[in-house]
């Protein structure tokens, strides 16, 4: 995987531990978690590097 790798919720979920989808979106809205990138209508993904940086900072 490279720095521009995008991951969806199914890949992100195991990485964020016990956080559920609703809790994750609350953190995103509060600015406490990385915001996703819209890749098509109804589909979002996150940059892997943003998620790894977020995990390291916690």
C-alpha positions as CSV (number, residue, x, y, z in Angstrom):
1,X,0.0,0.0,0.0
2,X,1.2,3.5,-0.8
3,X,0.5,6.9,0.7
4,X,-2.5,7.5,-1.5
5,X,-4.3,4.2,-0.7
6,X,-8.0,4.7,0.1
7,X,-9.8,2.5,2.4
8,X,-13.5,2.0,3.0
9,X,-15.4,1.4,6.2
10,X,-15.0,-2.4,6.0
11,X,-11.2,-2.0,6.1
12,X,-11.3,0.9,8.5
13,X,-13.6,-0.8,11.1
14,X,-11.0,-3.3,12.4
15,X,-8.4,-0.6,12.6
16,X,-10.4,1.7,14.9
17,X,-11.1,-1.0,17.5
18,X,-14.4,-1.0,19.3
19,X,-15.8,2.2,17.7
20,X,-19.0,1.6,15.9
21,X,-20.1,3.4,12.7
22,X,-22.3,5.9,14.5
23,X,-19.5,6.8,17.0
24,X,-17.0,7.1,14.2
25,X,-19.2,9.5,12.3
26,X,-19.7,11.6,15.5
27,X,-15.9,11.9,15.8
28,X,-15.6,12.9,12.2
29,X,-18.3,15.6,12.6
30,X,-16.6,16.9,15.7
31,X,-13.3,17.1,13.9
32,X,-11.7,14.5,16.2
33,X,-11.2,11.9,13.4
34,X,-10.1,12.2,9.8
35,X,-12.7,13.3,7.3
36,X,-13.5,11.0,4.4
37,X,-13.1,11.7,0.7
38,X,-16.3,11.3,-1.4
39,X,-15.3,9.0,-4.3
40,X,-18.8,8.7,-5.8
41,X,-22.4,9.4,-4.8
42,X,-23.1,7.5,-1.6
43,X,-19.5,6.2,-1.3
44,X,-16.7,7.6,0.8
45,X,-13.2,6.4,1.7
46,X,-10.4,7.5,3.9
47,X,-6.7,8.0,3.2
48,X,-4.8,5.2,4.9
49,X,-2.0,7.6,6.0
50,X,-4.6,9.9,7.7
51,X,-6.0,6.9,9.6
52,X,-2.6,5.6,10.6
53,X,-1.6,9.1,11.8
54,X,-4.8,9.4,13.8
55,X,-4.3,6.0,15.4
56,X,-0.7,6.9,16.3
57,X,-1.8,10.2,17.9
58,X,-4.3,8.5,20.2
